[in-house]
Amino acid sequence: MRSLYAKILVWCVLMTALAGAAFFFINARAVRSRGNPWSRINRFQMEQAILIFHTLGKEGLQEYIERVNQMFGPEHHLLDRHYRDVLTQTDFSEYAQGSLRQWEGEHPPIVRGRVVISRPSPDGQYTWMVIASPREPWNFLPYYGVLLAIIAALLWLLTSRLVVPLRKLAKVMDDFGAGNLSARFKDSRRDEIGSLGNSFNQMADRVQTLLVAERRLLQDVSHELRSPLARLSFAVRLARTAPDRDAALDRVKREVERLTELVSSLIEVTRAEGDPAERPQDTVSLDELLNRVSADCQLDAQSKNCRVSYRGTPAVAVAGNEELLRRAVENVTRNAIRYAPAGTEVEVCMKTTDREAVVEVRDYGPGVPEEKLNRIFDPFFRVEASRDSTEGGVGLGLAIARRAVSVHNGSIRARNMNPGLCVEIRLPLTTNGSLAPSPQA
């Protein structure tokens, strides 16, 4: 039997049957150990009927017997010594002679197709008689049927609650294995099945992150290396035939350096979006990190005849990887320096809210057309007017920054300041040494 549904159903049926058999067995033993309760009830009813008849007469006895019939169902009669009903004078001698004995309950007498129980009084003056229709076993079949239907419905609900989510999880796993990397187990259960689904979702997120990073790297490499390799090949051929070989070799060197820069940038992108479990998480002093980045970028700013200034809130800490955060802020700052006009200042400032640290890097350059603001963080995107492949680098600095900020549950965006461009980075502050919830969560 390979179906978990069938196994659970069979085991539940067997357990129900065993519990029912045990219940009836224990109940039978308990009844036998205490004697027949119906015998004691009949004796009590007879004593009460005789007492009421002697004290209240026939009217009181009639009322008492009607109440007993309503409560217990069968016919009840108080007979005199000649086996006649003291109320109606109906002759019940045939029933009494066939059933007169002390009944202990296992095999009640049957007279003229009816169950008859007779109990004489101690003085022999009266007889208490109970007449009922025989209860055949199949008379209880409708009750057993209803009980079994209820049990079957409950067992179906139980097995469905267990098996259906497992089948859904198996379907999600099949889809994920077939290449649908977005397939996830969506269920709000908090039991072991829900825990299993959450574990699968976390594993799928990590696998998707790694596979997507690998695919993107291959696509980016194949796209961006084509032109530099073609130029390098042309430069090599030119070096073989050109009269000025030193100039030709200098060109080859520049192309090699550009290829090296491109490959290094692609590797940084891949590391920035790689497996989060492999990145060490530390408490990073954001104020000290921004101070160091601003100081390191001063040399680049001086070569552009501009400067970098920093102001911020001290003693601000975030949780994450310090190297990734440094690269993110440094790439944004160097990008601002690249397009800052001479004599201007690149402003780096940091402030805090209740849950976030907000880092802003502003230059006073030409800015970016509004329709292209959302694209400047895409890999290899350049704004044609001011960011060509010669001046604007390889187009990966802001892409690296976005991916580094993203893995820290942060956000990054750009807006025009007229003049200049401001890039804003938001990072969650630490909460008890761990990453605070994302602002978008």
C-alpha positions in Angstrom: 0.0 0.0 0.0 1.8 3.1 -1.3 -0.8 5.7 -0.7 -0.4 7.7 2.5 -4.1 8.6 2.3 -5.1 4.9 2.3 -2.7 4.0 5.1 -4.0 6.8 7.4 -7.6 5.8 6.6 -7.1 2.1 7.3 -5.3 2.8 10.6 -8.0 5.2 11.7 -10.7 2.6 10.9 -8.9 -0.1 12.8 -8.4 2.2 15.8 -12.1 3.2 15.7 -13.2 -0.5 15.5 -10.8 -1.4 18.4 -12.0 1.4 20.5 -15.7 0.5 19.9 -15.0 -3.2 20.7 -13.2 -2.2 23.9 -16.0 0.1 24.9 -18.7 -2.6 24.5 -16.6 -5.2 26.3 -15.8 -3.0 29.3 -19.4 -1.8 29.5 -20.7 -5.5 29.5 -18.2 -6.4 32.2 -19.2 -3.4 34.3 -22.9 -4.2 34.0 -22.4 -7.9 35.0 -20.3 -6.9 37.9 -23.0 -4.6 39.3 -26.0 -6.9 38.4 -28.7 -6.1 35.9 -29.7 -2.4 36.3 -33.0 -3.0 34.6 -34.0 -5.5 37.3 -33.3 -2.9 40.0 -35.2 -0.3 38.0 -38.3 -2.6 37.7 -38.2 -3.4 41.4 -38.1 0.3 42.2 -40.9 1.1 39.8 -43.1 -1.7 41.3 -42.5 -0.4 44.9 -43.4 3.1 43.9 -46.5 2.0 42.0 -47.8 -0.1 45.0 -47.1 2.8 47.4 -48.9 5.4 45.2 -51.9 3.0 44.6 -52.3 2.5 48.3 -52.0 6.2 49.1 -53.5 8.0 46.1 -55.7 5.4 44.6 -56.3 4.6 41.0 -56.0 8.3 39.8 -52.5 8.6 41.3 -51.4 5.2 39.9 -52.7 6.2 36.4 -50.7 9.4 36.5 -47.6 7.6 37.7 -47.8 4.8 35.0 -48.3 7.5 32.3 -45.1 9.2 33.4 -43.2 5.9 33.5 -44.4 5.1 30.0 -43.2 8.5 28.7 -39.8 8.1 30.3 -39.0 4.4 29.5 -41.2 3.7 26.5 -42.7 0.2 26.9 -46.0 -0.6 28.5 -46.1 -0.8 32.3 -48.9 -2.5 34.3 -49.6 -3.2 37.9 -51.5 -6.5 38.2 -53.4 -8.0 41.1 -53.0 -11.6 42.4 -55.2 -12.8 39.5 -53.0 -11.0 37.0 -55.6 -8.4 36.1 -54.6 -4.8 35.6 -55.8 -2.9 38.7 -56.8 0.1 36.5 -58.4 -1.5 33.5 -59.1 -5.1 34.8 -57.5 -6.5 31.6 -56.4 -10.1 32.0 -52.7 -10.5 31.5 -52.5 -14.1 32.9 -51.2 -15.5 29.6 -48.3 -13.1 29.6 -47.6 -13.5 33.3 -47.6 -17.3 33.4 -45.1 -17.3 30.5 -42.7 -14.8 31.9 -43.1 -14.8 35.6 -39.6 -15.2 36.9 -36.8 -12.9 38.1 -35.1 -11.6 35.0 -31.4 -10.8 35.2 -31.2 -9.4 31.7 -29.4 -11.8 29.5 -32.4 -13.6 27.8 -35.7 -11.8 28.5 -38.8 -14.1 27.9 -40.8 -13.7 24.6 -44.6 -14.2 24.9 -46.7 -13.9 21.7 -43.9 -12.2 19.9 -43.3 -9.6 22.6 -40.8 -9.2 25.4 -42.5 -9.6 28.7 -40.9 -8.9 32.1 -42.8 -9.8 35.2 -41.8 -9.2 38.8 -44.0 -10.3 41.8 -44.2 -8.3 45.0 -42.7 -9.8 48.1 -46.2 -10.5 49.6 -47.5 -12.0 46.3 -50.4 -9.5 46.1 -49.2 -7.7 43.0 -47.2 -8.2 39.9 -45.3 -5.5 38.0 -45.3 -6.2 34.3 -43.4 -4.6 31.4 -44.3 -5.4 27.8 -42.1 -4.2 25.0 -41.5 -5.0 21.3 -38.4 -7.2 20.7 -35.3 -5.3 19.8 -33.7 -7.0 16.9 -30.0 -6.2 16.1 -30.9 -4.8 12.7 -33.2 -2.3 14.3 -30.1 -0.4 15.3 -28.6 -0.4 11.8 -29.7 3.2 11.0 -28.0 4.5 14.1 -24.8 2.5 13.3 -25.0 3.9 9.8 -25.2 7.5 11.0 -22.3 6.9 13.4 -20.2 5.3 10.7 -21.0 8.2 8.3 -19.9 10.7 10.9 -16.7 8.8 11.6 -16.0 8.4 7.9 -16.5 12.2 7.3 -14.1 13.0 10.2 -11.5 10.5 8.9 -11.8 12.0 5.4 -11.2 15.5 6.8 -8.3 14.3 8.9 -6.6 12.5 6.0 -7.3 15.4 3.6 -5.7 17.8 6.0 -2.6 15.7 6.0 -2.4 14.3 2.5 -3.6 17.2 0.3 -0.9 19.7 1.5 1.8 17.0 0.9 0.5 16.4 -2.7 0.6 20.2 -3.2 4.1 20.3 -1.9 5.1 17.4 -4.2 3.5 19.3 -7.2 5.5 22.4 -6.3 8.7 20.4 -6.1 8.0 18.8 -9.5 7.4 22.3 -11.0 10.6 23.6 -9.4 12.6 20.7 -10.7 11.2 21.2 -14.2 12.6 24.7 -14.3 9.9 26.9 -12.8 12.2 28.7 -10.3 9.3 30.8 -9.0 7.3 27.8 -7.8 6.7 28.1 -4.0 4.6 26.2 -1.4 1.8 28.6 -0.4 0.2 27.5 2.8 -0.3 29.1 6.2 0.0 25.9 8.2 2.1 26.0 11.4 2.5 22.3 11.9 5.3 20.0 10.6 3.9 20.1 7.0 4.0 23.9 7.1 7.6 23.8 8.5 8.5 21.4 5.6 7.0 23.8 3.1 8.9 26.8 4.6 12.1 24.9 4.5 11.5 24.1 0.8 10.7 27.8 0.1 14.0 28.9 1.7 15.9 26.3 -0.2 14.2 27.4 -3.4 15.0 31.0 -2.8 18.7 30.2 -2.3 18.8 28.0 -5.4 17.0 30.6 -7.5 19.3 33.3 -6.3 22.4 31.3 -7.3 21.0 30.1 -10.6 19.7 33.5 -11.6 23.1 35.1 -10.7 24.9 32.5 -12.7 22.6 33.0 -15.8 22.9 36.7 -15.5 26.6 36.6 -15.3 26.8 34.4 -18.4 24.5 36.7 -20.3 26.3 39.8 -19.2 29.7 38.3 -20.0 28.7 37.1 -23.4 27.1 40.5 -24.2 29.8 42.8 -22.9 32.9 40.9 -23.8 32.1 40.7 -27.5 33.0 44.2 -28.4 36.2 44.5 -26.2 37.5 41.2 -27.6 36.8 42.3 -31.1 38.8 45.5 -30.5 41.5 43.6 -28.8 41.8 41.2 -31.7 42.0 44.2 -34.1 44.7 45.8 -31.9 46.8 42.6 -31.9 46.6 42.5 -35.7 47.5 46.1 -35.9 50.5 45.7 -33.6 51.9 43.1 -36.0 51.8 45.4 -39.0 51.9 49.0 -37.6 55.2 50.9 -37.9 54.8 52.3 -34.4 54.6 49.1 -32.4 54.8 50.9 -29.0 51.6 52.8 -29.7 49.9 49.6 -30.9 51.0 47.7 -27.8 49.7 50.6 -25.6 46.3 50.2 -27.2 46.4 46.5 -26.6 47.3 47.2 -23.0 44.3 49.6 -22.6 42.0 47.0 -24.0 43.3 44.4 -21.6 42.9 46.7 -18.7 39.3 47.4 -19.8 38.6 43.7 -20.0 40.2 43.2 -16.5 37.9 46.0 -15.1 34.9 44.5 -16.7 35.5 41.0 -15.4 36.3 42.3 -11.9 33.0 44.3 -12.0 31.0 41.2 -13.1 32.6 39.2 -10.3 31.5 41.9 -7.8 28.0 41.7 -9.1 27.9 38.0 -8.7 29.2 38.2 -5.2 26.8 40.9 -4.3 23.8 38.7 -5.2 25.2 35.4 -4.2 24.2 33.0 -1.5 23.2 35.0 1.7 24.2 32.1 3.9 27.8 32.4 2.8 28.1 36.1 3.8 29.2 36.8 7.4 26.8 39.0 9.3 28.4 41.6 11.5 27.3 44.8 13.3 28.6 47.6 11.1 29.2 51.1 12.3 27.7 53.0 9.4 29.1 56.4 10.5 32.7 55.1 10.5 32.1 53.3 7.2 30.9 56.5 5.5 33.8 58.5 6.9 36.3 56.0 5.5 34.6 55.9 2.1 34.5 59.7 1.9 38.2 59.9 2.8 39.1 57.2 0.3 37.2 59.0 -2.5 39.0 62.4 -1.9 41.8 61.5 -4.2 39.4 60.8 -7.1 37.6 64.0 -6.3 40.8 66.1 -6.4 41.6 64.7 -9.8 38.3 66.0 -11.0 38.9 69.4 -9.2 36.0 68.8 -6.8 35.7 67.6 -3.2 33.7 65.2 -1.0 32.1 66.3 2.2 30.4 64.1 4.9 28.0 64.8 7.7 26.0 62.3 9.6 24.6 61.0 12.9 27.2 59.2 15.0 26.9 55.8 16.6 24.6 54.3 14.0 24.8 50.6 13.5 23.4 48.2 10.9 23.7 44.5 10.6 25.3 43.0 7.5 28.5 42.4 5.5 30.8 45.4 5.9 32.6 44.8 2.6 29.4 44.7 0.5 28.1 47.9 2.2 31.4 49.6 1.6 31.3 48.7 -2.1 27.7 50.0 -2.4 28.4 53.4 -0.9 31.8 53.7 -2.7 30.3 52.9 -6.1 27.6 55.5 -5.6 30.1 58.1 -4.4 32.6 57.5 -7.2 29.7 57.6 -9.7 28.8 61.1 -8.3 32.4 62.2 -8.5 32.6 61.1 -12.2 29.9 63.5 -13.2 30.4 66.3 -10.7 31.4 69.6 -12.4 34.8 71.1 -11.4 34.7 73.3 -8.3 31.6 71.6 -6.9 31.1 69.4 -3.9 29.8 65.8 -3.6 27.7 65.7 -0.5 27.4 62.5 1.6 25.1 62.7 4.5 23.4 60.2 6.8 20.3 60.5 9.0 18.1 58.0 10.9 14.4 57.3 11.3 12.8 55.0 13.8 13.7 51.9 11.9 16.1 53.0 9.1 19.4 54.6 8.4 19.1 56.9 5.3 22.3 57.6 3.3 22.2 60.3 0.6 24.9 61.0 -2.0 24.3 64.1 -4.1 26.3 65.7 -6.9 25.7 68.9 -8.8 26.1 67.4 -12.3 23.7 67.3 -15.2 21.4 64.7 -13.6 19.5 62.0 -15.4 16.4 62.3 -17.6 13.3 61.5 -15.6 12.2 58.6 -17.9 15.6 56.9 -17.3 15.9 57.3 -13.5 14.6 53.8 -12.8 17.1 52.2 -15.3 20.4 53.6 -14.1 20.7 50.7 -11.6 20.4 48.1 -14.4 23.6 46.4 -15.4 25.5 48.0 -18.4 23.0 50.9 -18.7 24.5 54.2 -19.6 22.9 57.6 -20.2 23.9 58.5 -23.8 24.4 62.2 -23.2 27.0 62.0 -20.5 27.8 58.4 -19.7 29.4 56.7 -22.7 31.6 53.7 -22.5 34.8 55.7 -22.3 33.8 58.2 -19.6 31.1 56.3 -17.8 32.9 53.1 -17.0 31.3 49.7 -17.8 27.9 50.5 -16.3 28.0 48.2 -13.4 28.8 50.4 -10.4 25.2 51.3 -9.5 24.0 47.8 -10.4 26.5 46.4 -7.8 25.2 49.0 -5.3 21.6 48.0 -5.8 22.3 44.3 -5.4 24.4 44.8 -2.3 21.7 47.0 -0.7 19.0 44.5 -1.6 20.7 41.6 0.1 20.7 43.7 3.3 16.9 44.2 3.1 17.4 47.8 2.1 16.3 49.9 -0.8 18.1 52.4 -3.2 16.6 55.0 -5.5 17.7 58.1 -7.4 16.0 61.5 -7.9 16.9 64.7 -9.7 17.7 67.7 -7.5 18.0 70.4 -10.3 20.9 70.7 -10.4 22.4 67.3 -9.8 21.4 63.8 -8.8 20.7 62.4 -5.4 21.0 58.7 -4.7 19.3 57.6 -1.5 20.1 54.3 0.3 17.9 53.0 3.1 19.1 50.3 5.5 17.3 48.8 8.4 18.8 49.5 11.8 19.9 46.6 14.0 17.4 45.1 16.5 19.2 43.1 19.2 22.1 42.5 16.9 20.1 41.1 14.0 18.6 42.6 10.8 15.5 44.6 11.5 12.4 43.8 9.4 12.5 45.3 5.9 10.6 48.6 5.6 8.6 47.1 2.7 7.6 44.0 4.7 
